Amino acid sequence: MSRHARVAILGLLALAIVGVAILKIRSEEASTSSVPPPISGKQQSESEDGPGTGASLPVDSLDLSSGRSGAPHDVAPPEVAASRGRPLLVDLGSDKCIPCRMMAPILESLAEEFADCFDVVVIDVRQDRTAAGRYGIRVIPTQIFYDAEGRELFRHQGFLSREQILAQWESLGIELPPR
């Protein structure tokens, strides 16, 4: 074997060892980070009943710090407490997420049209990096429906159409004006 081949093999071996060491360090860091557990109860994963539902993005792929406050999920985050005693829809997403962008005009029109019935809060998890931990989400978009007292009634992961959102409010017993 020539001298150049031996040097190339030793260089590749050294590169492989460094790569393995880096991967080991990253995996140890990931295993010690505090990722919130999934929420039991009213959680629904990917819905079969709407366009774009399979296009949800895992929050882990967004490289968000967990930011979990340690508070249980029945303690309302600040946005819920500020809801003025009305039911609240919290949408957690990102302006980089296609289903989230598809929902933006829907949420804006619902917020205007049903301002007397329920509040709508949209949180960009890329801008508010603690939101994923506060709300215990793992996928965007996620919509969380709260009653007037701030109790979580239902949560959904993925795209929801206007009709699906209104139907969900009605199924939760929230009276809406005739459409």
VENZI-V54826 format. One record per residue. N is the residue number from 0. RES is the residue in one small letter. OMEGA is omega as a letter, one per 20 degrees, with the letter a starting at -180 (none if undefined). BURIAL is 1 if it has 9 or more other C-alpha atoms within 8 Angstrom, else 0. D_FIRST is the distance of its C-alpha to the first C-alpha in whole Angstrom. Layout:
BEGIN
n=N res=RES omega=OMEGA burial=BURIAL d_first=D_FIRST
n=N res=RES omega=OMEGA burial=BURIAL d_first=D_FIRST
END
This chain:
BEGIN
n=0 res=m omega=a burial=0 d_first=0
n=1 res=s omega=a burial=0 d_first=4
n=2 res=r omega=a burial=0 d_first=7
n=3 res=h omega=r burial=0 d_first=8
n=4 res=a omega=r burial=0 d_first=7
n=5 res=r omega=r burial=1 d_first=7
n=6 res=v omega=r burial=0 d_first=10
n=7 res=a omega=r burial=0 d_first=11
n=8 res=i omega=r burial=0 d_first=11
n=9 res=l omega=r burial=0 d_first=13
n=10 res=g omega=r burial=0 d_first=15
n=11 res=l omega=r burial=0 d_first=16
n=12 res=l omega=r burial=0 d_first=16
n=13 res=a omega=r burial=0 d_first=19
n=14 res=l omega=r burial=0 d_first=20
n=15 res=a omega=r burial=0 d_first=21
n=16 res=i omega=r burial=0 d_first=22
n=17 res=v omega=r burial=0 d_first=25
n=18 res=g omega=r burial=0 d_first=26
n=19 res=v omega=r burial=0 d_first=27
n=20 res=a omega=r burial=0 d_first=29
n=21 res=i omega=r burial=0 d_first=31
n=22 res=l omega=r burial=0 d_first=31
n=23 res=k omega=r burial=0 d_first=33
n=24 res=i omega=r burial=0 d_first=35
n=25 res=r omega=a burial=0 d_first=36
n=26 res=s omega=r burial=0 d_first=37
n=27 res=e omega=r burial=0 d_first=39
n=28 res=e omega=a burial=0 d_first=41
n=29 res=a omega=a burial=0 d_first=42
n=30 res=s omega=r burial=0 d_first=43
n=31 res=t omega=r burial=0 d_first=45
n=32 res=s omega=a burial=0 d_first=47
n=33 res=s omega=r burial=0 d_first=50
n=34 res=v omega=a burial=0 d_first=51
n=35 res=p omega=r burial=0 d_first=54
n=36 res=p omega=r burial=0 d_first=55
n=37 res=p omega=a burial=0 d_first=56
n=38 res=i omega=r burial=0 d_first=60
n=39 res=s omega=r burial=0 d_first=62
n=40 res=g omega=a burial=0 d_first=65
n=41 res=k omega=a burial=0 d_first=66
n=42 res=q omega=r burial=1 d_first=62
n=43 res=q omega=r burial=0 d_first=61
n=44 res=s omega=a burial=0 d_first=58
n=45 res=e omega=a burial=1 d_first=57
n=46 res=s omega=r burial=1 d_first=60
n=47 res=e omega=a burial=0 d_first=61
n=48 res=d omega=r burial=0 d_first=64
n=49 res=g omega=a burial=1 d_first=63
n=50 res=p omega=r burial=0 d_first=60
n=51 res=g omega=a burial=1 d_first=57
n=52 res=t omega=r burial=1 d_first=57
n=53 res=g omega=a burial=0 d_first=54
n=54 res=a omega=r burial=1 d_first=52
n=55 res=s omega=a burial=1 d_first=53
n=56 res=l omega=r burial=1 d_first=50
n=57 res=p omega=r burial=1 d_first=49
n=58 res=v omega=r burial=1 d_first=50
n=59 res=d omega=a burial=0 d_first=47
n=60 res=s omega=r burial=0 d_first=45
n=61 res=l omega=r burial=0 d_first=47
n=62 res=d omega=r burial=0 d_first=46
n=63 res=l omega=r burial=1 d_first=49
n=64 res=s omega=a burial=0 d_first=50
n=65 res=s omega=r burial=1 d_first=52
n=66 res=g omega=a burial=1 d_first=55
n=67 res=r omega=a burial=1 d_first=57
n=68 res=s omega=a burial=0 d_first=60
n=69 res=g omega=a burial=0 d_first=61
n=70 res=a omega=r burial=0 d_first=64
n=71 res=p omega=a burial=0 d_first=65
n=72 res=h omega=r burial=0 d_first=65
n=73 res=d omega=r burial=0 d_first=68
n=74 res=v omega=a burial=0 d_first=69
n=75 res=a omega=r burial=1 d_first=69
n=76 res=p omega=a burial=0 d_first=67
n=77 res=p omega=a burial=0 d_first=68
n=78 res=e omega=a burial=0 d_first=69
n=79 res=v omega=a burial=1 d_first=70
n=80 res=a omega=a burial=1 d_first=73
n=81 res=a omega=a burial=0 d_first=74
n=82 res=s omega=r burial=1 d_first=75
n=83 res=r omega=r burial=0 d_first=78
n=84 res=g omega=r burial=0 d_first=79
n=85 res=r omega=r burial=1 d_first=78
n=86 res=p omega=a burial=1 d_first=76
n=87 res=l omega=r burial=1 d_first=72
n=88 res=l omega=r burial=1 d_first=69
n=89 res=v omega=r burial=1 d_first=66
n=90 res=d omega=r burial=1 d_first=63
n=91 res=l omega=a burial=1 d_first=60
n=92 res=g omega=a burial=1 d_first=57
n=93 res=s omega=r burial=1 d_first=55
n=94 res=d omega=r burial=0 d_first=56
n=95 res=k omega=a burial=0 d_first=52
n=96 res=c omega=a burial=1 d_first=53
n=97 res=i omega=r burial=0 d_first=54
n=98 res=p omega=r burial=1 d_first=57
n=99 res=c omega=r burial=1 d_first=58
n=100 res=r omega=r burial=1 d_first=59
n=101 res=m omega=a burial=1 d_first=61
n=102 res=m omega=a burial=1 d_first=63
n=103 res=a omega=a burial=0 d_first=64
n=104 res=p omega=r burial=0 d_first=67
n=105 res=i omega=a burial=1 d_first=68
n=106 res=l omega=r burial=1 d_first=68
n=107 res=e omega=a burial=0 d_first=70
n=108 res=s omega=r burial=0 d_first=72
n=109 res=l omega=r burial=1 d_first=73
n=110 res=a omega=r burial=1 d_first=73
n=111 res=e omega=a burial=0 d_first=76
n=112 res=e omega=a burial=0 d_first=78
n=113 res=f omega=a burial=1 d_first=78
n=114 res=a omega=r burial=1 d_first=78
n=115 res=d omega=a burial=0 d_first=81
n=116 res=c omega=a burial=1 d_first=80
n=117 res=f omega=r burial=1 d_first=76
n=118 res=d omega=r burial=1 d_first=74
n=119 res=v omega=r burial=1 d_first=70
n=120 res=v omega=r burial=1 d_first=68
n=121 res=v omega=a burial=0 d_first=64
n=122 res=i omega=r burial=1 d_first=61
n=123 res=d omega=a burial=1 d_first=58
n=124 res=v omega=r burial=1 d_first=56
n=125 res=r omega=r burial=0 d_first=53
n=126 res=q omega=r burial=0 d_first=56
n=127 res=d omega=a burial=0 d_first=57
n=128 res=r omega=r burial=1 d_first=54
n=129 res=t omega=a burial=1 d_first=57
n=130 res=a omega=a burial=1 d_first=58
n=131 res=a omega=r burial=1 d_first=56
n=132 res=g omega=r burial=1 d_first=56
n=133 res=r omega=a burial=1 d_first=60
n=134 res=y omega=r burial=0 d_first=60
n=135 res=g omega=a burial=1 d_first=58
n=136 res=i omega=r burial=1 d_first=56
n=137 res=r omega=a burial=1 d_first=53
n=138 res=v omega=r burial=1 d_first=53
n=139 res=i omega=i burial=1 d_first=55
n=140 res=p omega=r burial=1 d_first=57
n=141 res=t omega=r burial=1 d_first=59
n=142 res=q omega=r burial=1 d_first=63
n=143 res=i omega=a burial=1 d_first=65
n=144 res=f omega=r burial=1 d_first=69
n=145 res=y omega=r burial=1 d_first=71
n=146 res=d omega=a burial=1 d_first=75
n=147 res=a omega=r burial=1 d_first=78
n=148 res=e omega=r burial=0 d_first=77
n=149 res=g omega=r burial=1 d_first=73
n=150 res=r omega=r burial=1 d_first=72
n=151 res=e omega=r burial=1 d_first=69
n=152 res=l omega=a burial=1 d_first=71
n=153 res=f omega=r burial=1 d_first=68
n=154 res=r omega=a burial=1 d_first=64
n=155 res=h omega=r burial=1 d_first=62
n=156 res=q omega=r burial=1 d_first=58
n=157 res=g omega=a burial=1 d_first=58
n=158 res=f omega=r burial=1 d_first=60
n=159 res=l omega=r burial=1 d_first=64
n=160 res=s omega=r burial=1 d_first=66
n=161 res=r omega=a burial=1 d_first=70
n=162 res=e omega=r burial=0 d_first=71
n=163 res=q omega=r burial=0 d_first=69
n=164 res=i omega=a burial=1 d_first=70
n=165 res=l omega=r burial=0 d_first=73
n=166 res=a omega=r burial=0 d_first=74
n=167 res=q omega=r burial=0 d_first=72
n=168 res=w omega=a burial=1 d_first=74
n=169 res=e omega=r burial=1 d_first=77
n=170 res=s omega=r burial=0 d_first=75
n=171 res=l omega=r burial=0 d_first=75
n=172 res=g omega=r burial=0 d_first=79
n=173 res=i omega=a burial=0 d_first=79
n=174 res=e omega=r burial=0 d_first=82
n=175 res=l omega=r burial=0 d_first=81
n=176 res=p omega=r burial=0 d_first=83
n=177 res=p omega=a burial=0 d_first=84
n=178 res=r omega=none burial=0 d_first=81
END
